[in-house]
Structures are given as C-alpha cells and as structure tokens.
Amino acid sequence: MLTVQDLMTTQVFTLLESDTLYTARQIMEMARVRHVPIVDAQDRFIGLITHRDMLALAVSKLSEIDQSTQDELDAGIPLKETMRQDVATVAPDTRLRDAAQMLLEHKYGCLPVVDDGKLVGIITEADFLRLTISLMDALDERG
C-alpha cells in the first residue's frame, strides 16, 4: 500500500507568520511553487499561503499601480494577517489514494503533511501528475 510519505516532497519552502506577502511572492516566483506552508519556530504547521491567495490580495493591474508600489504594499503585510489557517492536512502514513481523493473532492492544490504537529512535507497535484506519468510509462513498457 502506497502512503503519502512515498510521494510527498520533504524539501519544503516555509515561512513564518511574521514574514510578509512580499517575501511569500518572492519565494513563489524564485522556487516556482504555488503553496508555501507557514510554520512557527519549532516547525509546527500553522497555516498556508497560496498563489491564488496572492492573486486575490494583489491590487488590480487595472488600477495602474506599478510593481514597486505593489511590492511596498506587500512588504507591510505580515502573513499572519492573510494566511489560511483552516487547512486540511494529512499524516505521512495516510493512504495515497485517500490523499488523492481529498485533493479531488475538495479541489485542494496541496495537502501539508504533518506528523505530531510538525510539518514534514507537502503533497501536491503535481506530485500525483508525476506519479501518473510514471505509471503510464510503466504500462507502455509492458506493451
């Protein structure tokens, strides 16, 4: 039986609730990720900021605000004020199928993986797409 720990990403970019929207945006752009878990000083999971959240919080491009002004605004907003705290999580020993079902049913983009309150990884839609490609390749090889 495959479990979440068999597929999850363990090298996760995290931020603290005192970090800002600007920092979150920079991490997402540089690391090319869409979800950044928020942890406390002991790596306990406390929330999540997503690319979709960032888009909703950005000043509309129609307002003709320049990027430096947007950056300045974002630098003044701590993640504590904007992060999602009602986030579904899974344990490392959760069946992979159950995690996939949660992503599908609730239209989540990711599930933080938490063990005894501590963030130990993250599993995303992209992880399942990679698994699907591997399985399709294995089926093609069997021909």
MOVEN-V549831 format. One record per residue. OMEGA is omega in whole degrees, -180 to 180 (NA if undefined). Layout:
((OMEGA) (OMEGA))
//
This chain:
((177) (178) (-179) (-178) (177) (-174) (-173) (173) (-178) (177) (-172) (172) (179) (175) (176) (-179) (177) (175) (-173) (174) (179) (179) (179) (179) (180) (179) (-179) (-180) (-177) (-177) (-178) (176) (-179) (-178) (177) (176) (177) (-178) (173) (-176) (179) (-179) (174) (-179) (179) (180) (-176) (170) (-177) (176) (179) (176) (-178) (179) (-179) (-177) (-178) (174) (-178) (175) (179) (-179) (179) (176) (-179) (-174) (-179) (176) (176) (179) (180) (177) (-179) (-178) (180) (-177) (178) (-179) (179) (-177) (-172) (-175) (174) (178) (-180) (-173) (174) (177) (175) (175) (180) (-177) (175) (177) (-179) (179) (180) (177) (179) (179) (178) (179) (-177) (-176) (-175) (-179) (175) (175) (-179) (171) (173) (180) (-173) (178) (-179) (178) (-177) (176) (179) (180) (177) (176) (-173) (174) (-179) (177) (180) (176) (177) (178) (179) (179) (179) (179) (178) (177) (-180) (177) (179) (-180) (179) (174) (NA))
//
